[in-house]
Amino acid sequence: MKLQFKLSFYDFLEYQLYFSSKSEVQQKNRKKSRNIVPLIYIGLIIIALIINQYIIAVTFFIAAILWYLFHPLYAKYRYKKHFEKHINENYKNRINKEATLNFIKESNVLEATDEGTKTSIKVSEFDKLIELKNHFFLRLKSEMSFVIPKHAIEDETEFKKLFLDLNIGYLDETDWVWK
């Protein structure tokens, strides 16, 4: 099976957002930033109550509640902007460039070709195939991944069967959305 496609900015962005959402470190950082600001406000509330500044204490209380409630929306926006800048900086030479993936079943090898690079990867190096709504991510044991847009695949059933027949793990994440 041979696939030819061009990866768009959106393809790289979805890849970054998906793996960020699955990263334990990123999840901990988001929880920490959601909780630390209200804790600081609680400290300020205690100080305001000690010096009998009730209006300031109420203001800090409202600010703490608002931060806690709206932080997920803020974090979603902030991380997305961060990854957009990251892609523009680090992937600008790969956006909209022709890429080819050739699955040679007889020799159990994937040949990947893009501008100036040709790589052969043995099937034994594959970890799992992850399916999202618009993409497949072919994850390697080295934790690198190939981004494969679904529009580049003529027969998705045959494509998935190719990897399932090779006993490569499959993860259905078609309901995943960036939060």
C-alpha positions in Angstrom: 0.0 0.0 0.0 1.4 3.3 -1.0 0.1 6.7 0.3 1.1 10.1 -1.0 0.0 13.3 0.8 0.9 16.7 2.0 0.7 17.6 5.7 -1.0 20.9 6.4 -0.6 23.2 9.4 -3.8 21.7 10.9 -2.3 18.1 10.6 0.7 19.1 12.7 -1.5 21.0 15.1 -3.8 18.1 15.8 -0.8 15.8 16.3 0.7 18.2 18.9 -2.6 18.8 20.7 -3.5 15.1 20.8 -0.2 14.0 22.3 -0.2 17.0 24.7 -3.6 16.0 26.0 -2.3 12.4 26.7 0.9 13.6 28.4 0.8 13.1 32.2 3.3 15.9 32.6 1.1 18.3 30.7 -2.0 17.2 32.6 -0.2 17.8 35.9 1.0 21.2 34.8 -2.5 22.2 33.8 -4.0 21.0 37.2 -1.2 22.8 39.0 -1.8 26.1 37.3 -5.5 25.8 37.8 -5.1 25.3 41.5 -2.1 27.5 42.5 -3.7 30.8 41.6 -6.8 30.2 43.8 -4.5 29.1 46.6 -2.6 32.4 46.4 -6.0 34.3 46.4 -6.9 32.3 49.6 -3.8 33.5 51.2 -4.6 37.1 50.2 -8.2 36.6 51.5 -6.8 35.5 54.9 -4.6 38.6 55.0 -7.5 40.9 54.0 -9.7 39.3 56.7 -7.0 39.8 59.3 -6.7 43.5 58.5 -10.5 43.8 58.3 -10.7 44.6 54.6 -13.8 42.6 53.8 -14.5 44.2 50.4 -10.9 43.2 49.3 -11.4 39.7 50.7 -14.7 39.3 48.7 -13.0 40.6 45.6 -10.2 38.1 46.0 -12.7 35.3 46.6 -14.6 36.2 43.4 -11.4 36.3 41.5 -10.3 32.9 42.8 -13.7 31.4 41.8 -13.6 32.9 38.4 -10.0 31.8 37.8 -10.9 28.2 38.8 -14.0 28.1 36.6 -12.5 29.7 33.5 -9.0 28.4 33.7 -9.7 25.3 31.4 -10.9 27.6 28.7 -7.9 29.8 29.1 -5.5 26.8 29.2 -7.1 25.4 26.1 -6.5 28.7 24.2 -3.0 29.2 25.6 -1.7 25.7 24.8 -3.2 25.9 21.3 -1.5 29.2 20.7 1.8 27.8 22.0 1.6 24.8 19.7 0.7 27.1 16.7 3.9 29.1 17.4 5.9 25.9 17.8 4.7 24.5 14.5 5.4 27.8 12.7 8.9 27.8 14.1 9.8 24.1 13.9 7.8 22.6 11.1 7.6 25.5 8.6 9.7 23.6 6.1 7.5 20.5 6.3 4.1 22.1 5.8 2.5 21.3 2.5 5.5 19.2 1.3 4.9 16.0 -0.5 5.4 12.9 1.6 5.1 9.2 0.7 4.5 6.1 2.8 5.0 2.8 1.2 4.1 -0.3 3.1 6.0 -3.3 1.8 4.2 -6.2 3.3 6.5 -8.9 1.9 9.6 -7.5 3.7 7.6 -6.0 6.7 9.0 -2.6 6.1 7.6 0.9 5.9 9.4 3.3 3.6 8.8 6.9 4.4 10.0 9.6 1.9 9.7 13.3 2.1 11.8 16.2 0.7 15.4 15.0 0.8 14.8 12.1 3.3 14.1 8.4 2.8 13.7 6.1 5.8 13.0 2.4 6.1 11.4 1.2 9.3 10.8 -2.4 10.3 7.3 -3.4 11.4 8.8 -4.6 14.7 9.4 -0.9 15.6 5.7 0.0 15.4 3.9 0.4 18.7 0.3 1.2 17.8 -2.0 2.8 15.3 -4.1 5.6 16.7 -7.2 6.7 14.9 -8.7 10.1 15.3 -11.6 11.7 13.5 -9.4 13.1 10.7 -6.0 11.4 11.1 -4.1 8.2 11.9 -1.0 8.4 14.0 1.4 5.5 13.5 3.3 5.4 16.8 6.7 3.9 16.9 8.3 2.3 20.0 10.7 5.3 20.1 7.5 7.4 20.7 7.9 9.2 17.4 4.8 9.1 15.1 3.8 9.4 11.5 0.9 11.7 10.9 -1.4 10.2 8.2 -4.4 12.3 7.1 -7.5 10.2 6.4 -8.1 12.0 3.2 -4.9 10.3 1.8 -6.3 6.8 2.4 -8.6 5.3 -0.2 -9.8 2.4 1.9 -9.6 2.9 5.6 -10.8 -0.6 6.4 -7.9 -2.1 4.4 -5.5 0.3 5.9 -6.4 -0.7 9.5 -6.5 -4.4 8.5 -2.9 -4.1 7.3 -1.7 -3.1 10.8 -4.1 -5.4 12.7 -2.8 -8.4 10.6 0.8 -7.4 11.7 -0.4 -7.5 15.4 0.2 -3.8 15.9 -2.0 -2.3 18.6 -4.9 -0.2 17.6 -6.5 2.7 19.6 -9.8 4.2 18.6 -9.8 7.8 19.6 -12.3 9.0 17.0 -14.3 10.8 19.8 -11.2 12.8 21.0 -11.5 16.6 21.1 -9.0 19.2 22.3 -10.1 20.4 25.8 
